[in-house]
Structures are given as structure tokens and as C-alpha cells.
Amino acid sequence: MNLTTSRTGDVAVVRVGETRLMYPILSDFSQAVASLFAAGEKKVVIDLADVTYIDSASIGCLMDLYRQATHAGGRLKLSGVQKRVVTMLTMTGAHNFLEIHPDEAAAVQSFGV
């Protein structure tokens, strides 16, 4: 899986470099993000700028990561979400929980950094 993690201030930014976020790469993706919360990260942005397609399993994975973030006292935000992906998140109601920002800079700034 093409996944990179960097920091902007105290915000961890996970960039997904895949066009399709779905099984079988969800396991690696989920573990990478979950490990950030397990390590004590409180502010995480997932940059989906390259992702043009997600399936229902991906939405379930994002919701599980949201739950893990909240349980750990942290916050999870999405950035660069393509229109088709926003449509999927909206159709499932996930957009009511997952904060979506137009780009990485806006997402990071929303933490007050």
C-alpha cells in the first residue's frame, strides 16, 4: 500500500497514495492509522486527495478509526476528498461524523495549528 505519514506541528498527516481504497489494502491502512492513536496521537488528518473510489468496507473502516480516535480522546479529519468519495460518505451518513476539509492545509489549520 502506498501510504506516507508526516507531521505538521502536532498534527499527524496520513497520505493515501492509492486511487482505490478498498479490500485488501484496508488492513494495512487501518493498522497504520490505528497505531497513531495507540501511540498517543490526538490530531490526525487522512489525506484522500488521490483516492477516487471507496467501497462500503472503506467507509466502515473510516468510521471505526473515527471511533478509535474519539475513544482515545483524539480527533480524526479527512482532507482532499474527491467528489465521488464525498457522495459515498454522504449517502451512508458518515459525513455526519467525519469532518471533511477541501485540502490538507485547511484540515491542519482546523486544529488551530
N, C-alpha and C positions, 0 to 999 in steps of 0.2 A: 504494500500500500504506500502511496506517495503522500506522506504526512510529515509536516515540519512543525516544530514548536519553538517559539521565541518569546521574548519578554519586551513589553513596553511599560516602563515604570514597574508598578506592582501588578500588572495585568499579564497573564499568560495568554498567548495567541496561538491557536492551533489552526494551521492552514491545511485544508484538504485539497490535494493536487490531483484529484480524480474527477472525471466528468460524471461518473455514476457512483452514487453512494448507496450500496446495497450488498446483500449477502453475496459472496463470502467475506468481504473485507470489513464488514461491520464489527466483527470480533476484535480485530486489531485496533480499529478506530475507537470502539468503546473502551477497551483496556487502556489506550493511551490517554484519553480524556479522564477516565475514572481515576487513573493513577495520579493525576494532578491534584484532584480533590483529596485523595488519600494522603498525599504528601503535604497537605495543608494549604494548598492554593485556595483563595477565596474569590478571585476575579478571573474568569475565563471567557475568552471570545473564541468562537469557532467560525473561521472564515470559510464560507462556502462559495466564494466567487467563481471557482472553476466547475462547480457541481451544477449540472443541467438536469439531473434526474435523481429522484429518491423514491423509494418504494415504501410500503406500509411498515416494513420491518425497520427501516431507517427512521421513520417518524417515531415508532415505538422506542427505538434506541435513544433518540434525542430526548424524548420525554423521560426515559429512565435516567439519563445523565442530568436532566433538569432536577429530578427528584433527589439524586445523589448530591448535587450542588446545594440544594436547599437544606437537605439533612445535615450537610457539613457546615452550614452557616455561610455558604458562598453564593455566588451569582453566576449564571451562565447566560451568555448573549450570543446571537448569531449576527454575522455580517456578510455583506455581498451576496445576499440570497437572490438567485435568479427568479424571474417572474414565474416560470413553470413550477419551481420548488415552492414559492410563496403560495401559489394556488393549491398545491397539495397540503401545505401546512394549514391553510385557511379552511379547506374542505373538511379536514379532520378536527378542527378546533384547536390544534396545537399552537396556533399563533396567539391564543389567549394566555398561554403560559410562557412561551419562548419569545423573548424580546428580540426584535429584528431591526437591524440598522443597515443603512444603504452601503456602508463601506467599513473597513477595519478601523480607520481613524475615528469615525463617528461612534462606533461601538466602544472603543477605548476611552474616548472623551466622556461618554455617558457614565463612566465610573467616577468621574471627577478627577481624572489624572491630568 
